[in-house]
Amino acid sequence: MSPAPDTQQTMPLLGSVTSTDDNYLETACIGLAGTHIVTGQALGLVVSTGDSTVFGRIAKLTSAPKTGLTPLQKEILYFVAIIVSLMLTMIVVVIIVW
């Protein structure tokens, strides 16, 4: 029986003892949080913990207070200002014509 189409299965990747990339996060000789060793043995070296990790930096960025308006909020504000200006102009025109 095959898995449901919306579920994802993690496929094992081969590790390496030598660095395969200049960026240590892209190399095959690193295990990130949640990495499971299935066979063999390994010696680990912790390179960062807490807020210094990739997950820690992402958590810090998502919990930081937002300052200023987002581009979408700016566009909505601009659109509302145009609609209000048109409405006020039409009100003045209707009062003058009446």
C-alpha positions in Angstrom: 0.0 0.0 0.0 1.5 3.4 -1.0 1.5 6.4 1.3 -1.0 9.2 0.9 0.0 11.8 -1.7 0.3 14.6 0.9 2.6 12.8 3.3 6.4 13.1 2.8 8.9 10.4 3.7 12.5 11.3 4.5 15.0 9.4 2.5 18.4 8.5 4.0 21.4 10.4 2.7 25.0 9.2 2.7 27.3 11.1 5.0 31.0 11.8 4.5 34.0 12.3 6.7 35.4 15.0 4.4 34.0 18.4 3.8 32.2 18.5 0.5 31.4 22.3 0.5 33.0 25.5 1.7 29.8 26.4 3.6 29.7 24.0 6.6 25.9 24.0 6.5 25.9 22.6 3.0 28.6 19.9 3.5 27.8 16.2 3.8 29.9 15.7 6.9 27.5 17.6 9.2 24.5 16.5 11.2 22.0 19.2 12.2 19.4 19.0 15.0 17.1 16.0 14.3 19.8 14.0 12.4 19.6 10.3 13.0 22.5 8.0 12.4 21.1 4.7 11.1 24.3 2.6 10.7 27.9 3.0 11.6 29.5 5.2 14.2 30.4 8.9 14.4 32.2 11.4 16.5 30.4 14.7 16.8 31.7 18.2 17.4 29.3 21.0 18.5 29.9 24.2 16.5 27.1 26.3 18.0 24.3 26.2 20.4 21.2 28.2 21.4 20.7 31.5 19.5 23.9 31.0 17.5 22.4 28.1 15.6 20.4 28.4 12.3 17.2 27.4 14.1 18.0 29.9 16.9 18.6 32.8 14.4 15.3 31.9 12.6 13.5 31.9 16.0 15.0 35.2 16.9 14.0 36.8 13.6 10.4 35.5 13.8 10.0 36.7 17.4 11.5 40.2 16.8 8.9 43.0 17.0 7.9 44.4 13.6 8.8 48.0 12.9 7.2 50.1 10.2 4.6 49.0 7.6 5.0 46.0 5.3 4.9 46.7 1.5 1.4 45.2 1.4 0.2 47.5 4.2 1.7 50.5 2.4 -0.2 49.6 -0.8 -3.4 49.1 1.1 -3.0 52.5 2.8 -2.3 54.2 -0.5 -5.4 52.6 -2.1 -7.6 53.6 0.9 -6.2 57.2 0.6 -7.1 57.3 -3.1 -10.7 56.0 -2.4 -11.2 58.5 0.5 -9.9 61.4 -1.7 -12.3 60.4 -4.5 -15.2 60.1 -2.1 -14.5 63.5 -0.5 -14.2 65.1 -4.0 -17.5 63.6 -5.0 -19.2 64.8 -1.8 -18.0 68.4 -2.5 -19.2 68.2 -6.1 -22.6 66.8 -5.1 -23.0 69.6 -2.5 -22.0 72.3 -5.0 -24.4 70.9 -7.7 -27.3 70.5 -5.3 
